[in-house]
């Protein structure tokens, strides 16, 4: 809700009947889990490689 819909912690808390602290904690835990998955699966390396290839392609156009 926070990242996809742009809700604040307070808005999410009100909608779900939680405290803002609970929402903040859950968001933090979710980000940590996602970061671990991204690192384990190699998405960061793939994204860095993709950007590097795009940069080289852009230089070829000059």
For each residue, the residues with C-beta under 8 A, 3 or more apart:
1: 4 5 7 11 12 15
2: 5 6 7 8 9 12 23 27
3: 6
4: 1
5: 1 2
6: 2 3
7: 1 2 11 12 15
8: 2 11 12
9: 2 12 13 20 23 24 27
10: 13 14 20
11: 1 7 8 14 15
12: 1 2 7 8 9 15 16 18 23
13: 9 10 16 17 18 19 20 22 23
14: 10 11 17
15: 1 7 11 12
16: 12 13 23
17: 13 14
18: 12 13 22 23 26
19: 13 22 23
20: 9 10 13 23 24
21: 24 25
22: 13 18 19 25 26
23: 2 9 12 13 16 18 19 20 26 27
24: 9 20 21 27 28
25: 21 22 28 29
26: 18 22 23 29 30
27: 2 9 23 24 30 31
28: 24 25 31 32
29: 25 26 32 33
30: 26 27 33 34
31: 27 28 34 35
32: 28 29 35 36
33: 29 30 36 37
34: 30 31 37 38
35: 31 32 38 39
36: 32 33 39 40
37: 33 34 40 41
38: 34 35 41 43 44
39: 35 36 42 43 44
40: 36 37
41: 37 38
42: 39 45 46
43: 38 39 46 47
44: 38 39 47 48
45: 42 48 49
46: 42 43 49 50
47: 43 44 50 51
48: 44 45 51 52
49: 45 46 52 53
50: 46 47 53 54
51: 47 48 54 55
52: 48 49 55 56
53: 49 50 56 57
54: 50 51 57 58
55: 51 52 58 59
56: 52 53 59 60
57: 53 54 60 61
58: 54 55 61 62
59: 55 56 62
60: 56 57
61: 57 58
62: 58 59
